[in-house]
Amino acid sequence: MDILFPMSISKILSKISLPFLLILISTSQVFGQEDPLYSRKARFHPVVATNGMVATENKYATEAGLQVLKEGGNAVDAAVTIGFTLAVTFPRAGNLGGGGFMVAYLADTNEVIAIDYREKSPLQATRDMFLDKAGNVDKQKSRNSIFSAGVPGTVAGLTMALEKYGTISLQRALQPAIELAQKGFPVDQELSKSLIRAKKQMQKSASSMEIFYKENGEPYQEGELLTQKDLAWSLQQISKNGPNAFYEGAVAMKIDSFMKQEGGLITKEDMQKYQAVLREPVQGKYRGYDIYSMPPPSSGGVHLIQMLNILELFPLSSLGQNTAKTIHILAESMKYAYADRSKHLGDPDFSPVPVSELTSEKYAKSIKDLIKMEKSRPSSEILPGNMNIEEGPNTTHFSVIDNDGNAVSNTYTLNFSYGSKITVPGTGILLNNEMDDFSAKPGVPNAYGLVGGKLNSIEPEKRMLSSMSPTIVMKDGKPYLITGSPGGSRIITTVLQIIVNVIDFDMNIAEATNAVRVHHQWLPDVLMVERGLSGDTIKILTDMGYRVEVGSTIGVAESIMKKGEYMYGASDPRRPGGLTAGY
């Protein structure tokens, strides 16, 4: 299909480096009819369709999900198919051995539901299990050992979604994943590079090396075929026997046996007891739009709404996108939200979480009054609010909408790239290292620099706190924006800026996705900025008291907008290989 660019973009394109342009083209193909509104004003074109759309970080997953929609399946059917397919074709984050969250709008009942399939700590887990004899956190043990794995939730979550809200069989949903695992698929450049980076840690697992590296120990190169026979076996077991195969049957037995052999903590009882949970989404309003996002044990939805409540009290549209004043307001809002995250967020099944207080307009007003427009407030002066009660960069997100208006926003993860790097022999399943998302010691940052308190301390069967923020924005009672992102601690602020770019600055979804992002998480007291922000803006922010660091990319959003009869989508060019497609 042709790739359409407005004539006004020619000067901009001439200044873009060739590698970035190639990324833009590969991730922003246009499907269907062009909307004149977007051709007049767009710097970047979104994908356009009218019947259904899928946005993921991997072309095989996008194609598998879109085919389900074309066959008459709904958005949940497509999402579950995508989730299982990514376990094969995007192994750094797609998974059977991890967990995540799904937010879905169901058109028939006009409701938004949330499925929590976050991992849980094993029954044998203890609060101080990652502390050495001196009382310091052993980062190697919490991140790269057999003890770093939580009880996986992905299979339970995806199968629950399909059983309750889908229309196709589990066998159909698993079909593309099984075929791609059995027959293999050509490795792309991004997968090959990620395997090079992961090799050192992968070498501790003979099974991981056998799957992802050749006999000479070299990673698969771009274009070479990667087959995963053991993973195909696991998927076939689930296809034949449902989730019981994973949590009680043949797959569970292999996990239990491996844990006993290696001295790990996950037992057959842990697997049998695991259940995904239906939860009420957190809900807020922003400039007339309804925001639905994931509740605890995700911190994402709570703090997304908290920050939007603060931002609504400022005239952002008149201040301008990515001006120093707008970034200042964003950054100060982020500081207060992440300070609250450190104290008040955890697993709601273990401790009460003050969701209504944190997301109240009254609380937002109290924070707004503390923000000084002329200067940054040091993080050392910001404390978590008194409520009267006490993820990794290699996560992946996908968004789906169908012709009937059903929509799914799903984020799931292994935590680090390839999780713990440990594969359970005979299963092809990589184990997560989500136990590092607990607060191993109150006040000590985790791998993403996030500081936690006692509400996120380790306890048996507890779900670790997450930043994953699958979100659906509604307009006039219908899905308007479906979005989410990987990125560890930067997930929440990535989703925040997608929403602000669309609503406050009237960007199309491709523009909103490509715009430069910023991030502040309270501690460390650093304003992180992507390359591309004006040097003059950075100087103004520095003069205001910010310690600005220009560096790596922030988030990888996969988003879809619905305006009238048209669907508009975009895959983030920050990570090559994504594909948004519709029909």
N, C-alpha and C positions, 0 to 999 in steps of 0.2 A: 504494500500500500504506500501511497505517497505520503511524505512528511511535509506538512504545511507550515510555512512561516509567513507572518505578515511582512510587507515590504519595509515597514518602519524599523524592523529589527536588524536590517542589514549592517548598519554601522556598529551595532552592539556586537553582532556575531564576528565582525572583522577584528574585534579586540579580544575575543575569547580564544584561549589556547586550544590547539587542535585536540589534545587528549580530553579536555573538558567538553569540547563540542561533540566529540564522538560519544562520550558518556551520555550527554544530553539527548542525542539522536537515538541511541540504543534504548533509552529508558522512557522516551516520550513520543512514541508512535501515536498517530491519530487514527482512530477507528470510527467510521460512521461520518455523519454530516457535520460540517463546521458551523459553529454558531457565530454570526457576524459580530455580536457583542464582544466576543473574545478576540476576534481578528483585529478589531479596531484598537484595542488597548493593550493587548498581551505582549509582554516581552518573551514569554514562553507559552507554548500551546499545551493545554492539557489533552489527554485522551478524551474522545467524545463518543458516546453511545446512547442508545435509547431503550434497550431491552434488559441489559444486565451488565455488571462490571465487576472485575476482580483486580486488586492491587496487591502484589506480593514482592518479596525480594528475590524471587527465583522464577525463571520462565517456565520450568516444568510444572511447578506448582500452580502458576497462573493458568497455564493451558489446561491442566487437569480440572481445576475449579470451574473454568469457563465452559468446558465441555459438559459438565454436570448441569450448569444453568441452561445450556442449549438443549439438553435432553428433557428439560422441564423440571429439574430439581430446584429446590429453593435455596436461599442464601445460606441456611444452616447446612444443608447437604454439601454445598460447595465448600464451605469453611472446613468441615470435617475432612473432606477429601484433600483439601490443601494442607491441613495439619499433618495428616499421615504422609503425604507426598514429601513435604519438607523434611521429614525425619530421614528420608533417603537422599534427597538431592541437595539439601542445605544442612549438612550434619553439624556444622559449627554451632547451630542454634535450634534448627528443627529437631524434634526429638520424640522418643518414646520414654526416655529415662529422666525427663524433667517435669515441668509443670507450668501453669499459667492461668490466665483469666480470659473469659469471653463475656462481652456485652452484646446483646442482640435485641433488635426491635422486631416484634411479631405483629405483622399487619392484621391478621385475622382477629386477634384479641386486643389490638391497639395497646400493647404493653411493652415495657423494656425490662428484660431480665438480665441477671448477672450470674455466671457460673464460676465458682472458685475451685480451681483444680491445682492450687498451689501445693508444693511438696510439704511434707510434715517431717518433724524430727522423729527418729526411731524411739521406741520404748526405752531403750537402754541409754539414751542420751542424757547427759548431765550438764548442769549449768557451767561448770568450770572445765569441761572436757578439752578445751583448746588452750588452757593455760599451762605453762611449764612450771617447774619446781619453784621458780622465782616469782611466779604470779604474772608473768608476761604472756601475751598472746603468741602462740606458735602458729605463724601464718602459713607455714608449709603444711601443717597438719589440717588447718581449717580450710585450705584452698586446694591442695594437691594430693590428698591422701584418700584412702578408702573411707575414712571417717567424715569426709566433707560432703558425702551424699545424703540427701534427704529422701524419704519415701516418695517415689515418682507419682505424679497425678495426671499426666497427659492422657493416658489411655482411658482413665475413668472419666475425665472431663469431656473428651471428644465423643465417647460413646454415649454418655448421658445426654449431650446436646442432640445427637442424632436420634436417639430413642424417643426423647420427649418432643422435639420440635422439627425433626427431619422427615423426609418422605421416601428416601431411597434406602436400600438395604445396606448393612455394614459391609457385605461382600463387595457391593458396587463402590462404596466409598474407599475401600482398601485396594481396589483393582489397580489403579495407576501406580501406587506405591510398590505393590508386590511385583509388578512387571518391571519397573525401573530398578528395583533391587536385584531381581533375578537376571535380567538381560543386560543391565548396566546402562550407563549414560555417559556421554563425553564430558570430561572434566573441563570447566571453564577456567579462565585466568584467575578469577577471584578465589575459587576453591583451591587451585594449585598453590597460590601464594599463601593462603591461610594454613595449608598443610606444611609448608616450609617453616612458617613461624611456630607451628605447634609441635614440630618434630621432637625437640629436646624433652618436653614433658611427656609426649606420647610414648617415648622409649621405655617408660616404666611399665607399660602394658603390652605384653606380647600380642594380645588379641587386637589391640588398636593398631599396632604396627602391621600385623598380618592383613588387616582390612584396607588401611589407608596408604600403605607404602608398598613398593615393589620388593621383590626378593633381595635386591641389593640395598634396600633401606632407603631408596630414593622416593620422594613423593611422586604421585602421578602428575604428569605434565598436561598442559592444555591440549585438549583433543583426544587424549587417551581415555579408554573405557574403564570406568569404575563399577565393579559389580560387588554386591554385598549379600552373599548367599545366606549367611547366618541371620541377617536382618530380615531377609525374605521369609525364612522359616518362622521367625517370631511373628511377622505380620500375617502369615498363613494361619498360625495358631489362633490369633485374635479373630481372623476372618471366619474360621470354622467354629470356634467356641466362645466368641465374644470376649468381654473384658475379664471374665473368670480365668481365661487362659493366662492372662498377665498377672492377675492377683492371687490366684489359687492353683492354677494348672501348671502346664509344662514350663512356661516361661518363669513363673514364680519359683518353681523348684530349682531352676538353674541359678537364679539370683540368690536364693537362700543358700545353696551349696557353695557358691563362690564367696559369699560373705563369711561363711563358716571357715572356709579354707584360708581366707586372707585376714581373719580376725575383725571383720567389719561388724557394724551394729544392726543393719537391716535384717530382720528375720521373716520367716514365713508368716508369723502372726502380724507383723507390721504390714505386710502386703495384704493380708486378708482383711484387716481392719480399715484400710484406707477407703475413704469415700469422698467424691466431689460434693460440693455444697451449693445449693441455690441460695443466692443472697439478693437483698433489695439493693439496686444501684443507688449511689449517692446522686442527688439531683440538685441543680441550681439554675439560676437564670442569669443571662448576660445580655444586656441591651435588647431585650425582647425575645431572645432565643432560649430554649430549654437545653440544659447540659446534663447528660447522663454519663456517669463514669463508674469505675470500679470502686467498691467500698473496701474497708479493711478486711483482710490483712494487706491489701494494697494501700499505700499512702497516696497513690496517684490521684484518685478522684477527689479525695478530701482537700488536698492542697491545691489542686487545679481550680476547684470552685472557690476556695479561700482566696487565691490570688486574683481570680476573675472578679470577685466581689470588691476587692481593693481597687483594681484597675477601672472598674465601672465608675468610680468616683472621680476619675480624671478624664479630661477631654483629649484622649489620645489621637483621634482622627485629625484634630486641628494642630496637634504638636508635630505630626509627621512620623512616618515609619522609619525606625532606626536612627532618629535624631538623638542627640545627647539627652534631651529632656525625657523622651520616651524611654530610652534605655535605662535612665536613672530610675524612673518610676517602676519599670519592670524589675530591675535589680533589687531595689529596696523591698518590693513585695516578695520577691523570692527569698530574701534573707529571713524575713519574719516567718514565712511558711516553713522553711527548712529548720529553723530554730524550734518551731512547734513540733515538727516531725521527730526531732531528737528525743522528745519527752513523752508525747501523748499518743504515739501510734504503735500498734502491735496487733496481735491476733485477738479479735473480739470474743472468741470462744474462751479466752483465758482471763482477759481483763477488759473492763469497760473502756471504750474509746469515745471521747467527747466530740462525736461527729457534728451534732447539731450546733454546738458552741463554736467549733472551728469554722463552720461554713455559714455562720449567721452574718447578716448584714451589719448588726450592731458591733460585732467583733471587728469586721472589716473597717468600719468607721473609726474605731479606736486606733487601729494601726495607721490608717490614712492620716490621722491627726499628728502622728509621730514622724511622718516623712517630711523632711525639709527639702524644698525644691532646689536650694542653692548648693547643697553639699551631701556627700555620702555619710551615712552614720556607720561608724566602725562596728563590726560584728561583735566585738568585745562588750559593746554597750547594749546589745540585743539579747534578751533572754526569752525562753519560751513563755507564752502567756499562761496565766493562772486560770485553769478551767474548773477549779474546785473539785477535781478528781485526778487521781494519778494515771536490683537486678542488675545482666551485665551488658557491658557494651555489645555483647554478642547474643542478645535476645533477638527475636524477630517478630514483626507485626504484619498482619494482613487484614484487608478490608474487603467486604463483599456487599453488593446490593443486587436484588433481583427485580424482575418486572412487576411483581406484586407489591413492592415496597418493603419487603423484609430486608433487614440489614444486619450485618455482623461485624463487630470490631474485636479482633483477637490478638493477644500478645502472649507468647510463651517462650520458654528459655531453658538452657542448661546452666545459666549464669555466665561463667567464662566461656571463651571460644572452645568448643568441644568439651565443655564442663570440666570434670576432673581429669579428663583425657583417658579415663579407665573404661575399658569395654568388658562387659560380662561375657566370658567365653561361651561360644555356642549360640549366642543370641544376637550379636551385632549391635547391642544396645549400649550406648555411651551413658555413663552415670553423671548426674549433675554434681555440682559442688555448691549447692545452695545453702549449706549449713553456715557458710561464711556470711550470709546475710543476717544472721542473728548478731546480737551484740555479745561477742565472746567475753567482753569486759566493758562495763559501762564507761562511756567517755572515750573509748579507744576507737578510732576510725576503722571501717572495714576497707575492702579493696577499692571502693569508689570514694573514699574519703568521708563517708557518711558516719556521723556520730549517733549512737543509739543509747537508750536508757534501759531501765529494768523491765519495761513492758515488752521489750523485744529480746529479753534474755532467753537462753536455751532452756526448754522444758520438754519432757517426753510428749509426743503427739501434737506439738505446737507447730503452727504454720509461721514461717519466718516472714518478716516485713518485706514488702516489695515496693518498687517505684513504678511498676508497669501500670499504664494508664490507658487501656482501650476505652475509647470515648465515642459517643454518638451525640451530635448536636441536632436538635429538632427545631423546625420552623413551622408554625401553624399546625402542629401535631404530626408532622411527617419528617422522616430523616432528611436532613439538609447537608450534614457533614459527618463522614465516618473517618476516624483518624486514630493514629497511635504510632508508636515508635519504639525501637530498641534504644539502648544508650545508658544503662545503669542509672546513676543519679540524675542524668540529664534528660531522662525520658519525660518527666513532668513538665519541664520548661520547654522542651521541644513541642509537645502537644499544645501547651499554652500559646506559644508563638504562632503555630499554625492557625489556631482559632482567632487570635487577635489580628493576624494578617488578613484573614478572610473577612471578618466582621467589621473591624475598625478601619482597615485600609483598603477594603473593597478589591482585594487581589483575587485573581482566579487561582485555582488550586495549584497550578504549576508555578505561578509566581510566588505564592505563599510558601511552597515547598523549597524553592530555590533561594529564597531570601536569606541573607546572613543572619545567624542566630547568636544569642548571648546566653550566658548561664552564670548564676551565682547560687551557691548552696550554703550560705552562712559561714561554714567552716570547711576549708580554709577561707580566709577573707580575701578572695580573689574574684575579679570579674573576668570570666573566660569569654573570649570573643573569637569568632571564626575569621579567617583571612577574608579580606574584601571590604571590611568596614572602613569608612573614610578616616584618614589619618587626623584630620581636623577634629572629627568626633572623638577619636581616642584621646587627643590632647585635652579636649574640654572635660572628658570624664576623669582623666588623670588629675586635672586641676581641681576637680570637685572632691578629690580624695580617694578615688578608686585605684586599686592596684590592678591594672589591666594586663592580662596575658593573652596574646594572640597565638592561637595554636590549632590543635586538631579539630576535626569536624564535630558537630554536636547533633546527635540523633540521625535517624534514617527513616523519615516518615513515609507511610504508604496510605494514601488518602483518596477518598471519593466524595464529590459533591453532587447533589441532586437539585437542579433548578428547572422547574417546569417539566417538560418531557425529556430533557436531556440529563445525562449523567456525565460528569467530568472527573477524570482521575489523573493521578500523577505518582510515579515511583521516584523516590529520592535519588538523584545522581551522586550523592555522597558515597554510596556503596554500589559499584557497578554490578550489573546482572539482574536488577529488578525489572519487572515487566507489569505494566498496567494494560489491560485489554478488556474490550467490551464488544457487544454485538447489537 
